């Protein structure tokens, strides 16, 4: 009986030892991962030495069966805080499941940084905080200070290190408010939220808000150092000072607010009215003094000035219509009228359809644009040949890094209505009711685009889309283009077909709005032929600028796939030419800027033998398209700077310049590409 009781007691003791050993969490045996160290150092494996005496006696540990999970084995080492180890055990298994990743380390870590959760519970949050700490130098400093004694410290040490930076301003905040003389009792009463102060303090410190505040507030405010920490006050001040944030108006869509107030000031001081000039002749406008002339600068020109454009200002000169165009306007303008939807001019013959514009007319914007479409610049035909273009990126006050150079053989246009010089006139008979035909082909450079070209047909009926063909000789194929693709960049440049001349789309394909009239700077009497590019900012031309009275017209395309959100055109009131055009994306941000270099004279180049005229004609000797978002540009010179003695531009000469209907066929587009 005694032997039976003894055996029972021994069996119960063994079972108790087995249950105790099995309930203890498995420990990782680090000897297989770090054999040179003889396993994991004992100092690193003791998360909390205080509770060790409370664990089971060592006598029962040798009889505990081994329990392995991967490389993990049960350990006789006492473990404190088993609750914390329950969370750490799964991470240990994941860490030891791929030992090869750690065996390759030549200098294995002396602690558990590779497996932060395997160490004491207080190190995991600290290591997690280090991952988002600022510079690497800060991390190395924390690692240097990370001693075994620091690891034994409880978790609140890490929490205090993270909270103290945000808590210190809260403690200092009431002291700053109390230290102020506070001449205005309302300001102290209005600052009861010191807890939220530290985050947005930086928004109040810049001097921009203080400069835009009224003068009375400046006189009553305490010194800037004492006023900076107050949080409740800046919100009302910003609201009062925010009515005119200039940088946003320049880049964003609602530029009308900046234009319309200037209209009343500009209409009475332009050259045609005999008033005072907004800019004194002889002035040079640069980024240093551009703030003195905000009324004569468009958002696009302001952007170009900030990047290095310089404007040499001259007195404006009056532009007169040449005789044939003036006589046709007097003879036929009385019979022209808009269709009910405004998308076509009815009973038009020649000249300017609407010479008298009333700004209060609901259809004023449409009439202005139809005057532009039937402008005197091209009445019969145009032949611009052998001109070149460059495209590339640039930087502020730096030249262009030319990415591609283009050499275009011909840009030709043939008008079928409103003809004044070449027979048959005033209309070239055509059963398809064509307004004009236009071609840009072939390209001679770059080599990979050699032979590429395009031809376009425009119809008087706004409901009929353009016929557009693009020929690719490498594929020996002609592609049809949609009207919406006219806004896409052409041949890898920044320019698009609808932006030619300032605007080259159909008037009936957009909604038009007259924003007002104002005076802006423009190049209308350029002196350099060929163009002279500015140094070192060779992405823009170096010529003389003059203040011109313009109509400001906004266009919103009706085409659903159109690339641009809107255009803002600046049309000269005497020549009806686009001086510059600001183009916005669909988010309302300024995207591209088209700038024309116009010149009015009787011959294309000095000593011209063919392109010579009795009256002054409008020539474009250079153009620039700036991409303000990519800081990229495309520039073109007519004539090319490589062939300065070539006449290059021929206006209203018909067969004398080689411009005939045969040039605008698809068959000729293919043949010229070969």
C-alpha positions as CSV (number, residue, x, y, z in Angstrom):
1,X,0.0,0.0,0.0
2,X,2.9,2.3,0.8
3,X,4.5,1.5,-2.5
4,X,1.3,2.3,-4.4
5,X,1.1,5.7,-2.7
6,X,4.7,6.4,-3.5
7,X,4.2,5.5,-7.1
8,X,1.1,7.7,-7.2
9,X,2.9,10.7,-5.8
10,X,5.8,10.3,-8.2
11,X,3.4,10.0,-11.1
12,X,1.6,13.2,-10.0
13,X,4.9,15.0,-9.7
14,X,6.0,14.0,-13.2
15,X,2.6,15.0,-14.6
16,X,2.8,18.4,-12.8
17,X,6.3,18.9,-14.3
18,X,5.1,18.0,-17.8
19,X,2.2,20.3,-17.6
20,X,4.4,23.2,-16.3
21,X,7.0,22.7,-19.0
22,X,4.3,22.4,-21.8
23,X,2.6,25.6,-20.6
24,X,5.8,27.6,-20.9
25,X,6.2,29.3,-24.3
26,X,8.8,27.9,-26.7
27,X,12.1,29.7,-26.8
28,X,14.2,30.2,-30.0
29,X,17.5,28.4,-30.0
30,X,19.8,30.9,-31.7
31,X,22.8,28.5,-31.9
32,X,21.8,27.3,-35.4
33,X,21.6,30.9,-36.7
34,X,24.7,32.3,-34.9
35,X,26.9,29.3,-34.2
36,X,30.0,31.4,-33.7
37,X,28.4,33.0,-30.7
38,X,27.3,29.8,-29.1
39,X,23.7,30.8,-29.3
40,X,21.8,33.8,-28.1
41,X,23.5,35.8,-25.3
42,X,21.9,35.2,-22.0
43,X,21.7,39.0,-21.2
44,X,19.6,39.6,-24.3
45,X,17.1,36.8,-23.4
46,X,16.1,38.2,-20.0
47,X,13.3,40.7,-20.5
48,X,12.4,41.1,-16.8
49,X,14.7,39.4,-14.2
50,X,12.5,40.5,-11.2
51,X,9.9,37.7,-11.4
52,X,12.4,34.8,-12.0
53,X,12.1,33.2,-8.5
54,X,8.3,32.6,-9.1
55,X,8.9,30.0,-11.9
56,X,8.9,26.2,-11.3
57,X,11.9,24.5,-9.6
58,X,14.8,23.5,-11.9
59,X,14.6,19.8,-10.8
60,X,11.6,19.2,-13.1
61,X,13.1,20.9,-16.2
62,X,15.3,18.0,-17.4
63,X,12.3,15.7,-17.6
64,X,10.4,18.1,-19.9
65,X,10.0,16.7,-23.4
66,X,11.4,18.8,-26.3
67,X,8.9,20.7,-28.3
68,X,10.2,22.0,-31.6
69,X,8.6,24.3,-34.1
70,X,11.0,24.7,-36.9
71,X,14.2,25.5,-35.1
72,X,12.5,26.4,-31.8
73,X,12.9,24.2,-28.7
74,X,11.5,24.4,-25.2
75,X,13.9,26.0,-22.8
76,X,14.6,25.5,-19.1
77,X,15.3,29.2,-18.7
78,X,12.6,31.0,-16.6
79,X,10.6,33.5,-18.5
80,X,8.9,36.6,-17.0
81,X,5.7,38.1,-18.1
82,X,4.3,35.2,-20.2
83,X,1.6,37.5,-21.6
84,X,4.1,39.6,-23.5
85,X,5.8,36.4,-24.8
86,X,2.6,35.1,-26.2
87,X,2.6,38.1,-28.7
88,X,6.3,37.6,-29.4
89,X,6.2,33.9,-30.2
90,X,4.5,34.0,-33.6
91,X,7.0,36.6,-34.8
92,X,9.9,34.4,-33.7
93,X,8.5,31.5,-35.7
94,X,8.3,33.7,-38.8
95,X,11.8,35.0,-38.3
96,X,13.3,31.6,-37.9
97,X,11.4,30.1,-40.8
98,X,14.0,31.5,-43.2
99,X,17.4,31.2,-41.5
100,X,19.4,31.6,-44.7
101,X,18.5,35.3,-44.8
102,X,20.4,35.9,-41.6
103,X,23.2,33.3,-41.9
104,X,24.7,35.4,-44.8
105,X,25.4,38.4,-42.5
106,X,29.1,38.7,-41.8
107,X,28.6,40.6,-38.6
108,X,25.5,39.4,-36.9
109,X,23.8,41.8,-34.5
110,X,24.7,41.5,-30.8
111,X,21.1,42.1,-29.9
112,X,17.7,41.4,-31.3
113,X,17.4,44.3,-33.7
114,X,16.8,42.0,-36.7
115,X,13.8,40.6,-34.7
116,X,12.5,43.5,-32.6
117,X,9.5,41.6,-31.2
118,X,11.8,38.8,-29.9
119,X,13.4,41.1,-27.3
120,X,11.7,42.8,-24.4
121,X,8.3,44.3,-25.0
122,X,9.6,47.8,-24.6
123,X,11.9,47.7,-27.6
124,X,9.3,47.1,-30.3
125,X,7.6,50.5,-30.1
126,X,11.0,52.2,-29.9
127,X,12.2,50.5,-33.1
128,X,9.0,51.2,-34.9
129,X,9.4,54.8,-34.0
130,X,12.9,54.8,-35.5
131,X,11.6,53.7,-38.9
132,X,9.9,57.1,-39.3
133,X,12.5,59.2,-37.6
134,X,14.0,62.0,-39.7
135,X,17.6,61.7,-40.9
136,X,19.9,58.7,-40.9
137,X,22.3,60.5,-38.5
138,X,19.5,60.6,-35.9
139,X,19.0,56.9,-36.2
140,X,22.7,56.1,-35.7
141,X,22.7,58.3,-32.6
142,X,19.8,56.4,-31.2
143,X,21.5,53.1,-31.9
144,X,24.6,54.2,-30.2
145,X,22.7,55.1,-27.1
146,X,20.8,51.7,-27.1
147,X,22.5,49.8,-24.3
148,X,21.3,46.5,-22.7
149,X,20.3,48.6,-19.6
150,X,18.2,50.8,-21.8
151,X,16.3,47.8,-23.2
152,X,15.3,46.7,-19.7
153,X,13.6,50.1,-19.1
154,X,9.8,49.9,-19.3
155,X,7.8,51.0,-22.3
156,X,6.7,54.4,-20.9
157,X,10.2,55.7,-21.7
158,X,9.5,55.5,-25.4
159,X,6.0,57.0,-25.1
160,X,7.5,60.0,-23.2
161,X,10.2,60.5,-25.9
162,X,7.5,60.7,-28.6
163,X,5.1,62.9,-26.7
164,X,7.4,65.4,-25.1
165,X,8.1,67.5,-28.4
166,X,4.4,68.0,-28.9
167,X,3.7,68.6,-25.2
168,X,6.4,71.3,-24.6
169,X,4.7,74.0,-26.8
170,X,1.5,73.3,-24.9
171,X,3.2,74.1,-21.6
172,X,4.9,77.2,-23.1
173,X,1.8,78.5,-24.9
174,X,0.0,79.9,-21.8
175,X,3.3,81.6,-20.8
176,X,3.6,83.4,-24.1
177,X,0.1,84.6,-24.0
178,X,0.5,85.8,-20.4
179,X,3.8,87.6,-21.3
180,X,2.2,89.8,-24.0
181,X,1.2,93.3,-23.1
182,X,-2.1,92.6,-24.9
183,X,-3.2,96.1,-25.8
184,X,-6.4,94.5,-27.2
185,X,-8.3,92.5,-24.6
186,X,-10.3,90.8,-27.4
187,X,-7.2,89.1,-28.8
188,X,-6.4,87.4,-25.5
189,X,-9.9,86.3,-25.1
190,X,-9.9,85.0,-28.6
191,X,-7.0,82.6,-28.0
192,X,-8.4,79.9,-25.8
193,X,-7.1,76.9,-27.8
194,X,-3.4,76.5,-26.8
195,X,-3.6,72.7,-27.4
196,X,-4.0,73.1,-31.2
197,X,-1.5,75.9,-31.5
198,X,1.8,74.0,-32.3
199,X,0.7,72.5,-35.6
200,X,-0.3,75.5,-37.7
201,X,2.0,78.1,-36.1
202,X,4.2,78.1,-39.2
203,X,1.4,79.3,-41.4
204,X,1.1,82.6,-39.4
205,X,4.8,83.4,-39.2
206,X,5.5,84.4,-42.9
207,X,5.4,88.1,-43.4
208,X,3.1,87.8,-46.4
209,X,0.0,87.7,-44.2
210,X,1.2,90.7,-42.2
211,X,2.0,92.7,-45.3
212,X,-1.5,92.2,-46.7
213,X,-3.2,93.1,-43.5
214,X,-4.7,96.6,-43.1
215,X,-2.5,99.4,-41.7
216,X,-4.7,99.7,-38.6
217,X,-4.0,96.2,-37.6
218,X,-0.2,96.8,-38.0
219,X,-0.3,99.7,-35.6
220,X,-2.3,97.8,-33.0
221,X,-0.4,94.5,-33.1
222,X,2.5,93.7,-30.7
223,X,6.0,92.9,-32.0
224,X,6.1,89.9,-34.5
225,X,7.9,87.7,-32.0
226,X,5.2,88.0,-29.4
227,X,2.3,87.8,-31.9
228,X,3.5,84.6,-33.8
229,X,2.4,82.0,-31.2
230,X,-1.2,83.2,-31.0
231,X,-3.5,80.8,-32.9
232,X,-7.0,82.2,-32.6
233,X,-6.2,85.5,-34.1
234,X,-4.6,84.6,-37.4
235,X,-7.7,83.0,-38.8
236,X,-9.7,86.3,-39.0
237,X,-6.6,88.1,-40.2
238,X,-6.1,85.7,-43.1
239,X,-9.8,85.9,-44.0
240,X,-9.5,89.7,-44.2
241,X,-6.3,89.7,-46.1
242,X,-7.2,87.1,-48.7
243,X,-9.2,89.0,-51.3
244,X,-6.5,89.1,-53.9
245,X,-3.8,86.4,-53.8
246,X,-1.8,87.4,-56.9
247,X,0.0,84.1,-57.6
248,X,-3.2,82.1,-57.6
249,X,-4.8,84.5,-60.1
250,X,-1.8,84.2,-62.4
251,X,-1.9,80.4,-62.5
252,X,-5.5,79.6,-62.0
253,X,-8.5,79.9,-64.2
254,X,-10.4,82.9,-62.8
255,X,-8.2,85.6,-64.3
256,X,-11.2,87.6,-65.3
257,X,-11.2,89.2,-61.9
258,X,-7.8,90.7,-62.7
259,X,-8.8,91.7,-66.2
260,X,-12.1,93.4,-65.8
261,X,-11.0,96.1,-63.2
262,X,-8.2,97.0,-65.5
263,X,-10.5,97.6,-68.5
264,X,-11.9,100.9,-67.2
265,X,-8.3,102.2,-66.6
266,X,-6.9,101.0,-69.9
267,X,-9.5,102.0,-72.4
268,X,-8.7,105.7,-72.0
269,X,-5.0,105.6,-72.1
270,X,-4.1,103.5,-75.2
271,X,-2.4,104.9,-78.2
272,X,-5.5,105.2,-80.3
273,X,-7.3,107.3,-77.7
274,X,-4.4,109.7,-77.3
275,X,-4.2,109.2,-73.5
276,X,-1.1,108.6,-71.4
277,X,0.8,105.4,-72.1
278,X,0.9,102.8,-69.3
279,X,4.6,102.2,-69.9
280,X,7.1,104.9,-70.8
281,X,8.9,104.2,-74.1
282,X,12.5,103.2,-73.5
283,X,11.6,101.2,-70.4
284,X,12.8,97.6,-70.2
285,X,10.4,95.3,-68.3
286,X,12.1,92.4,-66.5
287,X,11.3,90.2,-63.5
288,X,12.8,92.9,-61.3
289,X,10.3,95.6,-62.1
290,X,7.3,93.7,-63.6
291,X,5.3,94.4,-60.4
292,X,5.1,98.0,-61.5
293,X,3.2,97.1,-64.6
294,X,0.5,94.6,-63.7
295,X,-2.2,96.1,-65.9
296,X,-0.3,95.5,-69.2
297,X,0.9,92.0,-68.5
298,X,-1.1,88.8,-69.2
299,X,-0.7,85.7,-66.9
300,X,1.4,84.1,-69.6
301,X,3.7,87.1,-70.1
302,X,4.1,87.3,-66.3
303,X,5.3,83.7,-66.3
304,X,7.7,84.3,-69.1
305,X,9.1,87.4,-67.4
306,X,9.8,85.5,-64.2
307,X,11.8,83.0,-66.3
308,X,13.9,85.6,-68.1
309,X,11.9,87.4,-70.8
310,X,12.9,91.1,-71.2
311,X,10.6,93.6,-72.9
312,X,12.1,96.6,-74.6
313,X,9.2,99.1,-74.8
314,X,8.6,101.4,-77.7
315,X,5.7,103.8,-78.5
316,X,2.8,102.1,-80.2
317,X,2.2,102.6,-83.9
318,X,-1.2,102.7,-85.5
319,X,-2.1,99.8,-87.9
320,X,-4.2,100.6,-91.0
321,X,-6.0,98.2,-93.2
322,X,-4.5,97.8,-96.7
323,X,-6.6,99.4,-99.5
324,X,-8.2,96.3,-101.0
325,X,-9.4,95.0,-97.6
326,X,-10.7,98.4,-96.5
327,X,-12.7,98.9,-99.7
328,X,-14.2,95.4,-99.4
329,X,-15.2,96.1,-95.8
330,X,-17.0,99.4,-96.8
331,X,-18.7,97.6,-99.7
332,X,-19.9,94.3,-98.1
333,X,-20.0,94.7,-94.3
334,X,-23.6,96.0,-94.3
335,X,-25.0,92.7,-95.7
336,X,-23.2,90.3,-93.4
337,X,-25.0,88.9,-90.4
338,X,-24.7,86.0,-88.0
339,X,-26.8,82.9,-88.2
340,X,-29.3,82.4,-85.3
341,X,-26.9,80.1,-83.5
342,X,-23.9,82.3,-84.3
343,X,-21.9,79.5,-85.8
344,X,-21.8,81.0,-89.3
345,X,-21.7,84.3,-91.1
346,X,-24.5,84.7,-93.6
347,X,-24.3,86.7,-96.8
348,X,-20.5,87.2,-96.4
349,X,-18.5,88.3,-99.5
350,X,-15.2,89.8,-98.5
351,X,-13.5,92.3,-96.1
352,X,-14.4,92.5,-92.4
353,X,-17.9,91.3,-91.7
354,X,-18.5,93.3,-88.5
355,X,-16.4,96.5,-88.4
356,X,-18.5,98.1,-85.6
357,X,-18.4,96.2,-82.3
358,X,-20.6,97.1,-79.4
359,X,-19.3,95.5,-76.2
360,X,-22.8,95.4,-74.8
361,X,-24.0,93.3,-77.7
362,X,-24.7,89.7,-76.4
363,X,-23.1,88.4,-79.6
364,X,-20.1,90.7,-79.4
365,X,-17.6,87.9,-78.7
366,X,-18.8,85.9,-81.7
367,X,-18.6,88.9,-84.0
368,X,-15.1,89.6,-82.8
369,X,-14.0,86.1,-83.5
370,X,-15.6,86.1,-87.0
371,X,-13.7,89.3,-87.7
372,X,-10.5,87.4,-86.6
373,X,-11.4,84.4,-88.9
374,X,-11.8,86.8,-91.9
375,X,-8.8,89.0,-90.9
376,X,-6.7,90.8,-93.4
377,X,-3.5,88.8,-92.6
378,X,-4.4,86.0,-95.1
379,X,-7.2,86.9,-97.6
380,X,-6.2,84.6,-100.5
381,X,-3.4,82.3,-99.6
382,X,-0.2,81.8,-97.6
383,X,3.1,80.1,-98.4
384,X,5.7,79.8,-95.6
385,X,8.5,77.6,-96.7
386,X,11.9,76.3,-95.5
387,X,11.5,77.5,-91.9
388,X,12.8,75.7,-88.9
389,X,11.8,75.0,-85.3
390,X,13.4,73.8,-82.1
391,X,11.9,72.2,-79.1
392,X,13.4,71.5,-75.7
393,X,13.5,72.3,-72.0
394,X,14.9,75.3,-70.3
395,X,15.4,76.9,-66.9
396,X,15.1,80.3,-65.3
397,X,17.6,82.7,-67.0
398,X,19.0,79.8,-68.9
399,X,18.9,78.8,-72.6
400,X,17.1,75.9,-74.2
401,X,18.4,72.4,-74.2
402,X,17.5,71.5,-77.8
403,X,16.0,68.1,-78.0
404,X,14.8,68.1,-81.6
405,X,15.4,70.4,-84.6
406,X,12.7,70.6,-87.3
407,X,12.9,71.8,-90.8
408,X,9.6,72.2,-92.6
409,X,9.4,72.5,-96.3
410,X,5.9,74.1,-96.6
411,X,3.1,75.6,-94.6
412,X,0.5,76.5,-97.1
413,X,-3.1,77.7,-96.9
414,X,-5.7,78.4,-99.7
415,X,-8.8,80.4,-98.9
416,X,-12.0,79.7,-100.9
417,X,-14.0,82.8,-99.6
418,X,-13.2,86.5,-99.1
419,X,-10.5,86.5,-101.8
420,X,-9.2,90.0,-102.9
421,X,-6.1,89.5,-105.1
422,X,-6.0,86.3,-107.1
423,X,-8.7,85.3,-109.6
424,X,-11.2,83.9,-109.2
425,X,-12.4,86.3,-106.5
426,X,-14.1,86.9,-104.2
427,X,-15.0,83.2,-104.1
428,X,-13.1,80.2,-105.4
429,X,-15.9,77.9,-106.7
430,X,-16.2,74.6,-104.9
431,X,-19.3,72.4,-104.5
432,X,-18.3,71.2,-101.0
433,X,-18.5,74.6,-99.4
434,X,-14.9,74.7,-98.3
435,X,-13.7,77.6,-96.2
436,X,-10.0,76.9,-96.7
437,X,-7.5,74.1,-97.2
438,X,-4.2,73.9,-95.3
439,X,-1.1,71.7,-95.5
440,X,2.1,71.3,-93.5
441,X,4.4,69.0,-95.4
442,X,6.8,67.5,-95.9
443,X,9.3,67.6,-93.0
444,X,13.0,67.4,-93.9
445,X,14.3,67.1,-90.3
446,X,14.5,65.3,-88.0
447,X,15.6,62.2,-89.8
448,X,13.0,59.9,-88.2
449,X,10.2,62.2,-89.3
450,X,11.5,62.8,-92.8
451,X,8.6,62.9,-95.3
452,X,5.9,63.2,-92.6
453,X,3.1,65.7,-93.4
454,X,-0.5,66.6,-92.8
455,X,-3.4,68.2,-94.8
456,X,-6.6,69.7,-93.5
457,X,-9.9,70.8,-95.0
458,X,-12.1,73.3,-93.2
459,X,-15.8,73.7,-94.2
460,X,-18.1,76.7,-93.7
461,X,-20.7,74.4,-92.1
462,X,-19.9,74.1,-88.4
463,X,-21.8,70.8,-88.3
464,X,-19.3,69.3,-90.6
465,X,-16.0,68.2,-89.1
466,X,-12.6,68.9,-90.6
467,X,-11.1,66.4,-93.0
468,X,-7.6,65.8,-91.7
469,X,-5.0,63.4,-93.0
470,X,-1.6,62.5,-91.6
471,X,0.9,60.7,-93.8
472,X,3.6,58.5,-92.2
473,X,6.1,57.4,-94.8
474,X,7.7,54.8,-92.5
475,X,4.4,53.0,-92.4
476,X,3.4,54.0,-96.0
477,X,0.0,54.8,-94.6
478,X,-2.4,57.8,-94.4
479,X,-4.3,58.2,-91.1
480,X,-7.5,60.2,-90.6
481,X,-7.5,62.5,-87.6
482,X,-10.5,63.6,-85.6
483,X,-11.3,67.3,-84.9
484,X,-10.5,66.7,-81.2
485,X,-7.0,65.6,-82.1
486,X,-6.3,69.1,-83.5
487,X,-5.5,70.0,-79.9
488,X,-2.8,67.3,-79.5
489,X,0.9,68.1,-79.7
490,X,2.0,67.8,-83.4
491,X,5.2,65.9,-84.4
492,X,6.5,65.8,-80.8
493,X,6.4,69.6,-80.4
494,X,4.5,71.7,-77.8
495,X,2.4,73.2,-80.6
496,X,-0.9,71.9,-81.9
497,X,-2.8,72.6,-85.1
498,X,-5.6,74.6,-83.4
499,X,-3.1,77.0,-81.8
500,X,-1.5,78.1,-85.1
501,X,-1.7,81.9,-85.6
502,X,-3.0,82.1,-82.0
503,X,-6.2,80.2,-82.8
504,X,-6.9,78.0,-85.8
505,X,-10.0,76.1,-84.8
506,X,-13.5,76.5,-86.1
507,X,-15.4,79.4,-84.5
508,X,-18.5,77.3,-84.2
509,X,-16.8,74.6,-82.1
510,X,-16.4,76.7,-79.0
511,X,-18.4,78.9,-76.6
512,X,-17.1,82.5,-76.7
513,X,-17.2,85.1,-73.9
514,X,-16.0,88.7,-74.0
515,X,-14.1,89.3,-70.8
516,X,-13.4,93.0,-71.6
517,X,-10.9,95.3,-73.2
518,X,-7.5,96.3,-71.8
519,X,-4.0,97.3,-72.8
520,X,-1.3,94.6,-72.9
521,X,2.2,94.4,-74.2
522,X,2.7,92.9,-77.6
523,X,5.2,92.6,-80.5
524,X,3.4,94.2,-83.4
525,X,6.3,96.0,-85.2
526,X,9.2,93.6,-84.8
527,X,12.5,94.8,-86.2
528,X,14.6,91.7,-86.5
529,X,14.5,89.7,-89.7
530,X,15.4,86.9,-89.3
531,X,14.4,86.7,-85.7
532,X,17.0,87.4,-83.0
533,X,16.8,85.1,-80.0
534,X,17.4,86.5,-76.6
535,X,20.6,85.8,-74.8
536,X,21.0,83.6,-72.9
537,X,17.2,82.9,-72.8
538,X,17.1,81.7,-76.4
539,X,13.6,80.2,-76.0
540,X,12.1,83.6,-76.6
541,X,12.7,86.3,-79.2
542,X,14.5,89.6,-78.5
543,X,12.5,92.4,-80.1
544,X,10.6,95.6,-79.2
545,X,7.3,95.5,-77.4
546,X,4.5,98.1,-77.4
547,X,1.3,98.6,-75.4
548,X,-1.7,97.6,-77.5
549,X,-5.4,97.8,-76.9
550,X,-6.9,94.3,-77.2
551,X,-10.2,92.4,-76.7
552,X,-9.9,89.7,-74.1
553,X,-11.9,86.6,-75.3
554,X,-12.4,83.3,-73.5
555,X,-13.0,80.1,-75.5
556,X,-14.4,76.9,-74.1
557,X,-14.4,74.0,-76.6
558,X,-17.5,72.1,-77.3
559,X,-15.6,69.0,-78.3
560,X,-15.7,66.4,-75.5
561,X,-12.2,65.0,-76.1
562,X,-10.5,68.4,-76.4
563,X,-7.2,68.6,-74.6
564,X,-7.6,72.1,-73.2
565,X,-10.0,73.4,-70.6
566,X,-10.1,76.9,-72.1
567,X,-8.2,79.5,-74.0
568,X,-7.9,83.2,-73.3
569,X,-7.1,85.2,-76.5
570,X,-5.8,88.7,-76.7
571,X,-6.9,90.2,-80.0
572,X,-5.4,93.5,-81.2
573,X,-8.3,95.9,-81.9
574,X,-6.7,97.5,-85.0
575,X,-5.1,94.5,-86.7
576,X,-7.5,91.7,-85.4
577,X,-4.5,89.5,-84.8
578,X,-3.9,87.4,-81.7
579,X,-0.9,88.9,-79.8
580,X,-0.7,86.2,-77.2
581,X,-2.9,83.3,-76.0
582,X,-3.0,81.7,-72.6
583,X,-4.2,78.1,-72.6
584,X,-5.4,76.4,-69.4
585,X,-5.8,72.7,-68.6
586,X,-9.1,71.2,-67.4
587,X,-8.2,71.9,-63.8
588,X,-8.0,75.6,-64.5
589,X,-4.2,75.9,-64.3
590,X,-2.1,77.8,-66.8
591,X,-0.6,75.2,-69.2
592,X,0.7,76.8,-72.4
593,X,1.4,80.3,-73.7
594,X,1.5,81.2,-77.4
595,X,3.4,84.4,-78.3
596,X,3.5,85.9,-81.8
597,X,6.3,88.1,-83.2
598,X,4.4,90.3,-85.7
599,X,5.7,92.9,-88.1
600,X,3.8,95.2,-90.5
601,X,5.8,96.2,-93.6
602,X,5.7,96.2,-97.4
603,X,8.1,93.4,-98.0
604,X,8.9,90.1,-96.3
605,X,12.6,90.7,-96.0
606,X,14.7,93.7,-97.1
607,X,15.1,93.7,-100.9
608,X,12.4,91.0,-101.5
609,X,11.8,90.3,-105.2
610,X,8.5,88.4,-105.0
611,X,6.8,89.1,-101.7
612,X,6.6,92.9,-102.2
613,X,3.4,94.9,-101.6
614,X,1.9,98.3,-102.1
615,X,0.7,98.6,-98.6
616,X,1.9,97.2,-95.3
617,X,1.1,93.6,-94.7
618,X,1.1,91.5,-91.5
619,X,4.0,89.0,-91.2
620,X,4.9,86.6,-88.5
621,X,8.7,86.2,-88.3
622,X,8.8,84.1,-85.1
623,X,6.5,82.3,-82.7
624,X,6.9,80.6,-79.3
625,X,4.8,78.1,-77.5
626,X,5.7,77.8,-73.8
627,X,4.7,74.8,-71.6
628,X,4.5,76.4,-68.1
629,X,4.0,73.1,-66.4
630,X,6.9,71.2,-67.9
631,X,9.1,74.3,-68.4
632,X,9.4,73.3,-72.0
633,X,9.2,75.3,-75.2
634,X,8.9,75.2,-79.0
635,X,10.1,78.1,-81.1
636,X,10.0,78.7,-84.9
637,X,11.7,81.2,-87.1
638,X,10.4,82.5,-90.4
639,X,12.7,82.8,-92.3
640,X,15.2,80.4,-90.8
641,X,18.2,81.8,-89.0
642,X,20.2,79.5,-91.2
643,X,18.9,81.1,-94.4
644,X,18.4,84.7,-93.5
645,X,18.2,86.0,-97.1
646,X,15.3,83.8,-98.1
647,X,12.0,85.5,-98.6
648,X,10.2,82.5,-96.9
649,X,6.8,84.2,-96.5
650,X,4.5,84.8,-99.5
651,X,1.1,86.3,-99.0
652,X,-1.8,86.4,-101.5
653,X,0.3,85.5,-104.6
654,X,-1.4,82.3,-105.8
655,X,0.5,80.4,-108.5
656,X,3.4,82.9,-108.2
657,X,4.3,81.2,-105.0
658,X,3.3,77.7,-106.0
659,X,0.0,77.7,-104.1
660,X,-2.7,76.0,-106.0
661,X,-5.4,73.4,-105.4
662,X,-3.3,70.5,-106.6
663,X,-0.9,71.0,-103.6
664,X,-3.7,70.1,-101.1
665,X,-4.6,66.7,-102.4
666,X,-3.9,63.5,-100.5
667,X,-2.0,62.2,-103.6
668,X,0.4,65.1,-103.4
669,X,0.7,64.6,-99.6
670,X,2.0,61.0,-100.3
671,X,4.1,62.0,-103.3
672,X,5.9,64.7,-101.4
673,X,6.6,62.4,-98.5
674,X,8.6,60.1,-100.9
